[in-house]
Amino acid sequence: MTARVRLFALTAALVLSGCEGSGAHVVGPKGASAFTRYVAIGTSISMGVQSGGVTASTQAQAWPALLAHAVGADFQIPFLRAPGCTPPLIAPLLLGTDLAGASATSADTSCAGMLGTYTPPLNNVALSGATAFAALNLTPRLVTAPQSGFSAGDRGRYAAVLGTTQSQVTAMLIEQPTFVSVELGANEVLGAVTTGLLLPATSYTQSAPWTVMPAALFAPVYASIVDSVALSKANALLVTVPKVAHVVSLRAGSELYADRANLAAAGIVVAGDCNNSANLVFTAWLVPALAANALASGTPQTLSCTDVSGAVDYVLTPADVAALDGIVDQMNAQIAGLAKQHGWALLDVNAVFGTIAAARAPYAVTTQLACLNPYGQYVSLDGVHPNAAGQQLLANAAAEAVNAAYGYTIPTVPVAAQTAAQLCP
């Protein structure tokens, strides 16, 4: 059995022309032929990571796969075997475990391997954790080299998605694409969001840890990737970088203080420094971890909203957020400029993520720990990555961007709003 999957749009995405027996044939929407060989370059968002992990089912729900489905394209996915590579969290978060049964606080990096047999690269070459530099240069041979320092999950994913000496960019060129999407830049700032620690890099290749890549260092690497896409002669869609302020699991200290009674019932004591605090706390990791530690130890855990310089404290000050979003703005200005320069489509993900963030309900720890959808209808259990519904919103926005740029008629799929009872039954 092979893991290659051919996704074909049905009904609304296909039009039957003529009558059976008299030259009948099936055609897709206008622009379908441009996706004859569609290759997606990107990060975890394009790969289909949900709830901190990736499996075949979440890969099939990634927005590039949904976009390919909408045009009836032959889109082959390097599927990963359950329970994942790495395993995703399971709901509700109060269980504190992932799909493999490991503790959610143990940093499970296991990889169950490939589902089926195939020869990479296929159509989706996006990889979780990829920076622009990694997309341009990192290969399975480098990832699996002795003393490389990469996790089992990274080694498994790279070996599944790319040939031994291929980077995402060289894999794209090997495929001789007719259409390419490029979604990169999020991992240049995500480390700061998930730790609260801002460590600016001086180079992509430095040995010292970093959590923030300055836009000036991102720019030439991204430009080289765009040059390679242009060399392929394919049509293209460039995707912007999400703003830090749109991460739905970042919550103001004042919100946590307002819910301090319920947090105390979960074993978490909210410190007085959270009262009226505008600092943002990355609740997606911190709150479940504190609750798990309180349960295991029988001792209440303290949640502080004070930003500690040089420490992993999961706290960002308003100045930190402004600095990070300033970097994102610079990256997005470059991305938009290059899309315009080449006459390519541009997907502004912040139009999607901004709408999702604006609609979130007030913070409630009971919702976060006990609901099946703790971060709302569109965000998965890790508080960062879109779930299936969120991926569909991105696919719809991508279709609209491509239609606007090229005059195509790729259909979109409506996403019905869910009730509070459906989100938290």
Secondary structure, 3 states (H helix, E strand, C coil): CCCCCCCCCCHHHCEEECCCCCCCEEECCCCHHHHCCEEEEECHHHHCCECCECCHHHHHCCHHHHHHHHHCCCCCCCCECCCCECCCECCCHHHCEECCCCECCCCCCCECCECCCCCCCCCECCCCCCCHHHHHHCCHHHHCCCCCCCCHHHHHHHHHHCCCCCCHHHHHHHCCCCEEEEECCHHHCHHHHHHCCCCECCCCCCCCCCCECCHHHHHHHHHHHHHHHHHHCCEEEEECCCCHHHCCCEEEHHHHHHCHHHHHHCCEEECHHHCCCCCEEEHHHHHHHHHHHHHHHCCCEEECCCCCCCCCCCEECHHHHHHHHHHHHHHHHHHHHHHHHHCCEEECHHHHHHHHHHCCCCCCHHHHHHCCCCCCCCECCCCCCECHHHHHHHHHHHHHHHHHHHCCCCCCCCCCCCCHHHHCC
